[in-house]
Amino acid sequence: MTALPTSLPKVLAIDDSELIHRLLRVRLQYEQIELHGAVEAREGLRMAKTLVPDVILLDIEMDGMDGFEVLQSLKADLDLQDIPVIFISATASMEDRVRALDLGAVDFVAKPFEVVELKARVRSALRVQHLVKMLAQKAQVDGLTGLWNRTYFDRRLGQEFAEERRHPRGLSLVMCDVDGFKRLNDECGHPFGDLVLERLSKILQSGRTSDIACRYGGEEFGIILPNTAGDEAIEVAERYRAAFEQETWPGAPGRVITASFGIADLSSLAGAQGPEDLVVAADAALYRAKVNGRNRIECAPSHRPAH
């Protein structure tokens, strides 16, 4: 699972005054932040899209687009809408403050600002943003296995699918589940079943750093493989399959527990319109692995058979 970034938090200042940017660079130089600046509203929006900063400092009165329009554009973008925005403006009327807060700004600092106050407000916004990120990450983690959950799987597969369409470089999906899991639960109890899922999860987590292992639901798992074509995906799945088959189980000497795997390689799926087509193909391959004897790997129909 990917941890929260350990790099310095990024702060983006969008203000058409070069003097303000120089002042911010001097006054905030000893803060534990990475400061970026834009002197034009549209440039600021482009930088926000690229940087995805932790906090944005935004002026109201700018040529072309004013700060309110910039804020509305930020809130309309799913990737940027949760970034806290602090208005820094010479316009300090109550009407502007209320409008800024109504549009989603978290704070408002009037120019000329007190540096100590600005630092405190930036630190406060960064603390809140860090907590929001931690909570958002926790909401996407499966409680039993520690893997990413179905919510994260759906979102990430959509992102990888879109990126592959823009810049083809290979994308495969592996779906797997534990063979005879219901019988295991019935014979050995649910705590033992939980142990089986935890062990398989650790194996799936131990793969390549680029692989994205998720608990899809129940005893089924999905592993997103960016930059990976079908033959390489088979090798990855085989390592997982063999490692799981070799596990030994406390209180069950000699018991062999296995998993089956289905693989879909996007490049081999003619007419795939969205990430759901990749899931359907990988699930169909997993079903064939079950029908053909379990503890094996099958690929989507248009790819050569696996093991």
C-alpha positions as a LaTeX table, in Angstrom:
\begin{tabular}{lrrr}
\hline
Residue & $x$ (\AA) & $y$ (\AA) & $z$ (\AA) \\
\hline
Met1 & 0.00 & 0.00 & 0.00 \\
Thr2 & 1.24 & 3.51 & $-0.80$ \\
Ala3 & 1.97 & 5.71 & 2.22 \\
Leu4 & 1.32 & 9.40 & 2.47 \\
Pro5 & 4.05 & 11.46 & 0.79 \\
Thr6 & 7.03 & 12.42 & 2.97 \\
Ser7 & 8.16 & 15.36 & 0.79 \\
Leu8 & 7.56 & 18.95 & 1.83 \\
Pro9 & 3.98 & 20.16 & 1.44 \\
Lys10 & 3.46 & 22.34 & $-1.63$ \\
Val11 & 1.95 & 25.82 & $-1.40$ \\
Leu12 & 0.88 & 27.63 & $-4.59$ \\
Ala13 & 0.45 & 31.42 & $-4.56$ \\
Ile14 & $-1.70$ & 32.88 & $-7.37$ \\
Asp15 & $-1.35$ & 36.67 & $-7.38$ \\
Asp16 & $-0.70$ & 39.18 & $-10.17$ \\
Ser17 & 1.67 & 41.22 & $-7.99$ \\
Glu18 & 5.37 & 40.35 & $-8.33$ \\
Leu19 & 5.93 & 42.26 & $-5.08$ \\
Ile20 & 3.65 & 39.87 & $-3.21$ \\
His21 & 5.52 & 36.87 & $-4.63$ \\
Arg22 & 8.88 & 38.34 & $-3.55$ \\
Leu23 & 7.48 & 39.08 & $-0.11$ \\
Leu24 & 6.11 & 35.55 & 0.27 \\
Arg25 & 9.41 & 34.01 & $-0.82$ \\
Val26 & 11.29 & 36.03 & 1.79 \\
Arg27 & 8.80 & 35.71 & 4.63 \\
Leu28 & 8.07 & 32.01 & 4.14 \\
Gln29 & 11.59 & 30.85 & 3.27 \\
Tyr30 & 12.12 & 29.16 & 6.65 \\
Glu31 & 8.75 & 27.41 & 6.69 \\
Gln32 & 8.78 & 23.69 & 5.94 \\
Ile33 & 7.03 & 24.14 & 2.59 \\
Glu34 & 7.75 & 24.10 & $-1.12$ \\
Leu35 & 6.52 & 27.45 & $-2.44$ \\
His36 & 5.37 & 27.94 & $-6.03$ \\
Gly37 & 3.98 & 31.08 & $-7.66$ \\
Ala38 & 1.84 & 32.16 & $-10.62$ \\
Val39 & 1.20 & 35.76 & $-11.65$ \\
Glu40 & $-1.78$ & 35.04 & $-13.89$ \\
Ala41 & $-5.00$ & 33.23 & $-13.04$ \\
Arg42 & $-5.02$ & 30.72 & $-15.91$ \\
Glu43 & $-1.35$ & 29.97 & $-15.34$ \\
Gly44 & $-2.22$ & 29.33 & $-11.70$ \\
Leu45 & $-4.93$ & 26.86 & $-12.67$ \\
Arg46 & $-2.51$ & 25.02 & $-14.96$ \\
Met47 & 0.08 & 24.86 & $-12.18$ \\
Ala48 & $-2.54$ & 23.65 & $-9.71$ \\
Lys49 & $-3.44$ & 20.82 & $-12.10$ \\
Thr50 & 0.22 & 19.83 & $-12.44$ \\
Leu51 & 1.37 & 20.30 & $-8.85$ \\
Val52 & $-1.82$ & 19.41 & $-6.95$ \\
Pro53 & $-0.61$ & 21.62 & $-4.07$ \\
Asp54 & $-1.56$ & 21.15 & $-0.43$ \\
Val55 & $-2.65$ & 24.79 & 0.00 \\
Ile56 & $-3.39$ & 27.61 & $-2.45$ \\
Leu57 & $-2.95$ & 31.31 & $-1.60$ \\
Leu58 & $-5.23$ & 33.27 & $-3.92$ \\
Asp59 & $-5.71$ & 36.95 & $-4.74$ \\
Ile60 & $-9.16$ & 38.28 & $-5.66$ \\
Glu61 & $-8.48$ & 41.15 & $-8.04$ \\
Met62 & $-6.60$ & 39.83 & $-11.09$ \\
Asp63 & $-6.84$ & 40.54 & $-14.81$ \\
Gly64 & $-8.74$ & 38.06 & $-16.97$ \\
Met65 & $-10.19$ & 35.87 & $-14.22$ \\
Asp66 & $-10.69$ & 37.14 & $-10.71$ \\
Gly67 & $-10.03$ & 35.03 & $-7.63$ \\
Phe68 & $-13.67$ & 34.01 & $-7.26$ \\
Glu69 & $-13.70$ & 32.56 & $-10.78$ \\
Val70 & $-10.43$ & 30.72 & $-10.08$ \\
Leu71 & $-11.93$ & 29.26 & $-6.90$ \\
Gln72 & $-15.02$ & 28.11 & $-8.77$ \\
Ser73 & $-12.81$ & 26.40 & $-11.37$ \\
Leu74 & $-10.84$ & 24.67 & $-8.62$ \\
Lys75 & $-14.00$ & 23.42 & $-6.91$ \\
Ala76 & $-15.35$ & 22.12 & $-10.23$ \\
Asp77 & $-12.26$ & 19.92 & $-10.75$ \\
Leu78 & $-12.46$ & 16.55 & $-8.98$ \\
Asp79 & $-8.68$ & 16.43 & $-8.60$ \\
Leu80 & $-8.43$ & 19.90 & $-7.07$ \\
Gln81 & $-11.70$ & 20.54 & $-5.25$ \\
Asp82 & $-10.42$ & 19.46 & $-1.82$ \\
Ile83 & $-7.35$ & 21.72 & $-1.80$ \\
Pro84 & $-7.76$ & 24.38 & 0.91 \\
Val85 & $-7.73$ & 27.91 & $-0.52$ \\
Ile86 & $-6.76$ & 30.98 & 1.53 \\
Phe87 & $-7.69$ & 34.32 & $-0.01$ \\
Ile88 & $-5.07$ & 37.07 & 0.41 \\
Ser89 & $-6.57$ & 40.29 & $-0.85$ \\
Ala90 & $-6.54$ & 44.05 & $-0.44$ \\
Thr91 & $-10.30$ & 43.82 & $-0.77$ \\
Ala92 & $-11.40$ & 43.16 & 2.77 \\
Ser93 & $-15.12$ & 43.94 & 2.63 \\
Met94 & $-17.50$ & 41.73 & 4.56 \\
Glu95 & $-19.31$ & 40.93 & 1.30 \\
Asp96 & $-16.11$ & 39.56 & $-0.28$ \\
Arg97 & $-15.23$ & 37.55 & 2.84 \\
Val98 & $-18.66$ & 35.96 & 2.94 \\
Arg99 & $-18.61$ & 35.21 & $-0.79$ \\
Ala100 & $-15.14$ & 33.64 & $-0.53$ \\
Leu101 & $-16.23$ & 31.36 & 2.30 \\
Asp102 & $-19.50$ & 30.48 & 0.57 \\
Leu103 & $-17.56$ & 29.43 & $-2.53$ \\
Gly104 & $-15.39$ & 27.10 & $-0.45$ \\
Ala105 & $-12.36$ & 29.09 & 0.72 \\
Val106 & $-11.09$ & 28.06 & 4.16 \\
Asp107 & $-9.69$ & 31.42 & 5.23 \\
Phe108 & $-9.29$ & 35.09 & 4.28 \\
Val109 & $-6.27$ & 37.30 & 5.02 \\
Ala110 & $-6.35$ & 41.03 & 4.25 \\
Lys111 & $-3.45$ & 42.89 & 2.63 \\
Pro112 & $-1.20$ & 44.24 & 3.94 \\
Phe113 & $-0.95$ & 41.07 & 6.01 \\
Glu114 & 0.94 & 40.36 & 9.20 \\
Val115 & 3.55 & 37.71 & 8.41 \\
Val116 & 3.07 & 35.92 & 11.73 \\
Glu117 & $-0.67$ & 35.67 & 11.09 \\
Leu118 & $-0.17$ & 34.40 & 7.53 \\
Lys119 & 2.28 & 31.74 & 8.70 \\
Ala120 & $-0.16$ & 30.59 & 11.36 \\
Arg121 & $-3.04$ & 30.37 & 8.90 \\
Val122 & $-0.94$ & 28.44 & 6.35 \\
Arg123 & 0.24 & 26.01 & 9.04 \\
Ser124 & $-3.34$ & 25.52 & 10.20 \\
Ala125 & $-4.54$ & 24.79 & 6.67 \\
Leu126 & $-1.67$ & 22.34 & 6.13 \\
Arg127 & $-2.51$ & 20.49 & 9.36 \\
Val128 & $-6.15$ & 20.16 & 8.36 \\
Gln129 & $-5.20$ & 19.03 & 4.84 \\
His130 & $-2.86$ & 16.39 & 6.26 \\
Leu131 & $-5.64$ & 15.03 & 8.47 \\
Val132 & $-8.06$ & 15.03 & 5.53 \\
Lys133 & $-5.58$ & 13.04 & 3.45 \\
Met134 & $-5.04$ & 10.56 & 6.26 \\
Leu135 & $-8.78$ & 10.04 & 6.68 \\
Ala136 & $-9.28$ & 9.73 & 2.92 \\
Gln137 & $-6.54$ & 7.12 & 2.72 \\
Lys138 & $-7.92$ & 5.21 & 5.68 \\
Ala139 & $-11.34$ & 5.13 & 4.01 \\
Gln140 & $-9.75$ & 3.38 & 1.03 \\
Val141 & $-7.95$ & 0.66 & 3.00 \\
Asp142 & $-9.43$ & $-2.75$ & 3.78 \\
Gly143 & $-9.51$ & $-3.28$ & 7.53 \\
Leu144 & $-8.64$ & $-6.99$ & 7.55 \\
Thr145 & $-5.91$ & $-7.26$ & 4.93 \\
Gly146 & $-4.42$ & $-3.76$ & 4.85 \\
Leu147 & $-4.76$ & $-3.72$ & 1.07 \\
Trp148 & $-6.52$ & $-0.99$ & $-0.88$ \\
Asn149 & $-10.28$ & $-1.61$ & $-0.94$ \\
Arg150 & $-12.83$ & $-1.78$ & $-3.74$ \\
Thr151 & $-13.39$ & 1.99 & $-3.74$ \\
Tyr152 & $-9.70$ & 2.63 & $-4.38$ \\
Phe153 & $-9.55$ & $-0.22$ & $-6.91$ \\
Asp154 & $-12.34$ & 1.27 & $-9.02$ \\
Arg155 & $-10.84$ & 4.76 & $-8.95$ \\
Arg156 & $-7.27$ & 3.68 & $-9.63$ \\
Leu157 & $-8.17$ & 1.27 & $-12.43$ \\
Gly158 & $-10.12$ & 4.10 & $-14.08$ \\
Gln159 & $-7.09$ & 6.37 & $-13.86$ \\
Glu160 & $-4.71$ & 3.74 & $-15.22$ \\
Phe161 & $-7.12$ & 2.90 & $-18.05$ \\
Ala162 & $-7.40$ & 6.57 & $-19.06$ \\
Glu163 & $-3.62$ & 7.02 & $-18.88$ \\
Glu164 & $-3.06$ & 3.93 & $-21.02$ \\
Arg165 & $-5.43$ & 5.29 & $-23.64$ \\
Arg166 & $-3.47$ & 8.57 & $-23.74$ \\
His167 & 0.02 & 7.04 & $-23.61$ \\
Pro168 & 0.00 & 3.31 & $-24.45$ \\
Arg169 & 2.57 & 1.47 & $-22.38$ \\
Gly170 & 0.80 & $-1.71$ & $-21.30$ \\
Leu171 & $-1.88$ & $-2.42$ & $-18.71$ \\
Ser172 & $-2.98$ & $-5.77$ & $-17.32$ \\
Leu173 & $-5.38$ & $-6.79$ & $-14.58$ \\
Val174 & $-5.12$ & $-9.92$ & $-12.45$ \\
Met175 & $-8.16$ & $-11.16$ & $-10.54$ \\
Cys176 & $-7.71$ & $-13.98$ & $-8.04$ \\
Asp177 & $-9.52$ & $-15.71$ & $-5.23$ \\
Val178 & $-8.97$ & $-18.51$ & $-2.73$ \\
Asp179 & $-10.04$ & $-21.94$ & $-3.92$ \\
Gly180 & $-12.75$ & $-23.58$ & $-1.79$ \\
Phe181 & $-12.87$ & $-20.67$ & 0.63 \\
Lys182 & $-16.41$ & $-21.36$ & 1.87 \\
Arg183 & $-15.45$ & $-24.94$ & 2.73 \\
Leu184 & $-12.38$ & $-23.64$ & 4.60 \\
Asn185 & $-14.56$ & $-21.36$ & 6.69 \\
Asp186 & $-17.03$ & $-24.16$ & 7.39 \\
Glu187 & $-14.36$ & $-26.70$ & 8.35 \\
Cys188 & $-11.81$ & $-24.50$ & 10.14 \\
Gly189 & $-13.82$ & $-21.48$ & 11.29 \\
His190 & $-13.85$ & $-17.85$ & 10.27 \\
Pro191 & $-10.68$ & $-16.87$ & 12.20 \\
Phe192 & $-8.76$ & $-19.39$ & 10.11 \\
Gly193 & $-10.42$ & $-18.00$ & 6.98 \\
Asp194 & $-9.28$ & $-14.52$ & 7.98 \\
Leu195 & $-5.74$ & $-15.83$ & 8.42 \\
Val196 & $-5.84$ & $-17.28$ & 4.89 \\
Leu197 & $-6.91$ & $-13.92$ & 3.44 \\
Glu198 & $-4.21$ & $-12.11$ & 5.42 \\
Arg199 & $-1.50$ & $-14.49$ & 4.19 \\
Leu200 & $-2.57$ & $-14.16$ & 0.56 \\
Ser201 & $-2.67$ & $-10.38$ & 0.96 \\
Lys202 & 0.92 & $-10.30$ & 2.22 \\
Ile203 & 2.02 & $-12.31$ & $-0.81$ \\
Leu204 & 0.20 & $-9.94$ & $-3.17$ \\
Gln205 & 1.80 & $-6.97$ & $-1.40$ \\
Ser206 & 5.27 & $-8.45$ & $-1.79$ \\
Gly207 & 5.31 & $-8.09$ & $-5.57$ \\
Arg208 & 6.74 & $-5.31$ & $-7.70$ \\
Thr209 & 6.47 & $-1.80$ & $-6.31$ \\
Ser210 & 4.42 & $-0.72$ & $-9.33$ \\
Asp211 & 1.76 & $-3.41$ & $-8.78$ \\
Ile212 & $-1.43$ & $-2.25$ & $-7.03$ \\
Ala213 & $-2.99$ & $-5.01$ & $-4.94$ \\
Cys214 & $-6.57$ & $-4.50$ & $-3.74$ \\
Arg215 & $-9.22$ & $-6.53$ & $-1.95$ \\
Tyr216 & $-12.03$ & $-6.62$ & $-4.47$ \\
Gly217 & $-14.55$ & $-8.26$ & $-2.15$ \\
Gly218 & $-14.86$ & $-11.37$ & 0.02 \\
Glu219 & $-12.06$ & $-13.76$ & $-0.95$ \\
Glu220 & $-11.45$ & $-12.08$ & $-4.33$ \\
Phe221 & $-8.54$ & $-9.75$ & $-5.03$ \\
Gly222 & $-7.59$ & $-7.50$ & $-7.93$ \\
Ile223 & $-4.03$ & $-6.59$ & $-8.85$ \\
Ile224 & $-3.57$ & $-3.71$ & $-11.30$ \\
Leu225 & $-0.35$ & $-4.04$ & $-13.30$ \\
Pro226 & 0.64 & $-0.76$ & $-15.04$ \\
Asn227 & 3.28 & $-0.94$ & $-17.77$ \\
Thr228 & 2.68 & $-4.68$ & $-18.06$ \\
Ala229 & 1.63 & $-6.82$ & $-21.02$ \\
Gly230 & 0.08 & $-10.29$ & $-20.91$ \\
Asp231 & 3.19 & $-12.51$ & $-20.85$ \\
Glu232 & 4.75 & $-10.53$ & $-18.01$ \\
Ala233 & 1.44 & $-10.55$ & $-16.12$ \\
Ile234 & 1.42 & $-14.36$ & $-16.33$ \\
Glu235 & 4.88 & $-14.45$ & $-14.74$ \\
Val236 & 3.72 & $-12.15$ & $-11.93$ \\
Ala237 & 0.60 & $-14.22$ & $-11.26$ \\
Glu238 & 2.60 & $-17.46$ & $-11.31$ \\
Arg239 & 4.91 & $-16.16$ & $-8.59$ \\
Tyr240 & 1.87 & $-15.32$ & $-6.47$ \\
Arg241 & 0.22 & $-18.69$ & $-7.16$ \\
Ala242 & 3.33 & $-20.72$ & $-6.32$ \\
Ala243 & 4.13 & $-18.75$ & $-3.16$ \\
Phe244 & 0.59 & $-19.16$ & $-1.80$ \\
Glu245 & 0.52 & $-22.90$ & $-2.55$ \\
Gln246 & 3.70 & $-23.35$ & $-0.49$ \\
Glu247 & 2.30 & $-21.69$ & 2.65 \\
Thr248 & 2.08 & $-23.83$ & 5.79 \\
Trp249 & $-0.81$ & $-23.43$ & 8.18 \\
Pro250 & $-0.79$ & $-23.49$ & 12.01 \\
Gly251 & $-3.09$ & $-26.18$ & 13.38 \\
Ala252 & $-3.52$ & $-27.71$ & 9.92 \\
Pro253 & $-0.33$ & $-29.66$ & 9.11 \\
Gly254 & $-0.22$ & $-30.93$ & 5.57 \\
Arg255 & $-3.15$ & $-28.82$ & 4.40 \\
Val256 & $-2.54$ & $-27.18$ & 1.01 \\
Ile257 & $-4.56$ & $-24.07$ & 0.22 \\
Thr258 & $-4.47$ & $-22.67$ & $-3.28$ \\
Ala259 & $-5.75$ & $-19.73$ & $-5.33$ \\
Ser260 & $-6.83$ & $-19.31$ & $-8.93$ \\
Phe261 & $-5.98$ & $-16.39$ & $-11.20$ \\
Gly262 & $-7.54$ & $-14.72$ & $-14.24$ \\
Ile263 & $-5.64$ & $-12.21$ & $-16.38$ \\
Ala264 & $-6.80$ & $-9.59$ & $-18.86$ \\
Asp265 & $-4.29$ & $-7.64$ & $-20.97$ \\
Leu266 & $-5.84$ & $-4.44$ & $-22.32$ \\
Ser267 & $-3.90$ & $-4.62$ & $-25.59$ \\
Ser268 & $-5.54$ & $-7.97$ & $-26.36$ \\
Leu269 & $-9.11$ & $-6.80$ & $-25.68$ \\
Ala270 & $-10.51$ & $-5.56$ & $-28.93$ \\
Gly271 & $-13.20$ & $-2.95$ & $-28.46$ \\
Ala272 & $-12.64$ & $-2.35$ & $-24.73$ \\
Gln273 & $-14.47$ & 0.91 & $-23.92$ \\
Gly274 & $-13.73$ & 1.30 & $-20.23$ \\
Pro275 & $-12.07$ & $-0.23$ & $-17.17$ \\
Glu276 & $-15.14$ & $-2.36$ & $-16.51$ \\
Asp277 & $-14.36$ & $-4.32$ & $-19.71$ \\
Leu278 & $-10.98$ & $-5.22$ & $-18.23$ \\
Val279 & $-12.66$ & $-6.44$ & $-15.03$ \\
Val280 & $-15.23$ & $-8.50$ & $-16.94$ \\
Ala281 & $-12.50$ & $-10.16$ & $-19.04$ \\
Ala282 & $-10.28$ & $-10.93$ & $-16.04$ \\
Asp283 & $-13.26$ & $-12.29$ & $-14.08$ \\
Ala284 & $-14.21$ & $-14.53$ & $-17.00$ \\
Ala285 & $-10.65$ & $-15.85$ & $-17.11$ \\
Leu286 & $-10.76$ & $-16.47$ & $-13.35$ \\
Tyr287 & $-13.99$ & $-18.42$ & $-13.78$ \\
Arg288 & $-12.31$ & $-20.60$ & $-16.42$ \\
Ala289 & $-9.43$ & $-21.23$ & $-14.03$ \\
Lys290 & $-11.96$ & $-22.54$ & $-11.49$ \\
Val291 & $-13.78$ & $-24.71$ & $-14.03$ \\
Asn292 & $-10.52$ & $-26.12$ & $-15.42$ \\
Gly293 & $-9.29$ & $-27.43$ & $-12.08$ \\
Arg294 & $-8.35$ & $-24.49$ & $-9.81$ \\
Asn295 & $-4.85$ & $-23.56$ & $-8.62$ \\
Arg296 & $-4.10$ & $-22.32$ & $-12.10$ \\
Ile297 & $-3.90$ & $-19.21$ & $-14.28$ \\
Glu298 & $-6.11$ & $-18.44$ & $-17.27$ \\
Cys299 & $-6.02$ & $-15.42$ & $-19.58$ \\
Ala300 & $-8.67$ & $-13.45$ & $-21.40$ \\
Pro301 & $-9.85$ & $-15.37$ & $-24.52$ \\
Ser302 & $-7.84$ & $-13.44$ & $-27.07$ \\
His303 & $-4.56$ & $-14.20$ & $-25.29$ \\
Arg304 & $-2.85$ & $-17.58$ & $-25.33$ \\
Pro305 & $-3.75$ & $-19.97$ & $-22.47$ \\
Ala306 & $-1.60$ & $-19.76$ & $-19.35$ \\
His307 & $-0.98$ & $-22.60$ & $-16.90$ \\
\hline
\end{tabular}
